[in-house]
Amino acid sequence: HPVVHQTWYGAALYCNYLSTANGRTPCYDETTFDCDFTADGFRLPTEAEWEYASRGGEHNPYYQYPWGSDTISSNDANYDYNIGTTVDVGSYAANGYGLYDMAGNVYEWCNDWYDSSYYSNSPSTNPTGPASGSRRVERGGSWIYSAIHLRCARRSTGRPADNYNSRGFRVLAVQ
């Protein structure tokens, strides 16, 4: 099962722990929680990285869901209380990049602060999100929410100190 009941701060601290344990440079300053994108450690994906990964290589055309389709059923993902709780990671087919559960099961924290108009003036290559804010981005939908929340492009937010049984995280390290 995915890790749940984790705050954004807890997820960032876990990334630093994992970095240190693997001999990498931690990405997060543990006082300010700013991310050093030049560090080789583990971190939460940016919102743009998360969406790119979610699409699984399906970019022409863009499909609504990570499995390269505009339709969804309970055979595709854990959502809308169809199971009633989280399920084992990998219970559903992987997307085109071999990533599991990019939709459903749990919402996933992203590194970015949320700004509803950020993409109207963001860098066109590798945007890392606003410098500050009051809410963090979360993506992917969860076992509780309806199908619309599972779309690759769907943006959602959460207060970084909140934790729920419908929210988790995944980590990345740039090679």
Secondary structure, DSSP 8 states (H G I E B T S, - for coil): ----S--HHHHHHHHHHHHHHTT----B-TTT--B-TTS-S-B---HHHHHHHHHTT-BTTB-SBTTTBS---TTT---TTSSSS---TTSS---TTS---SSSSSEEEEEEE--TTGGGTS-SSS----S--SSEEEES--SSS-GGGGSTT--EEE-TT---TTEE---B---
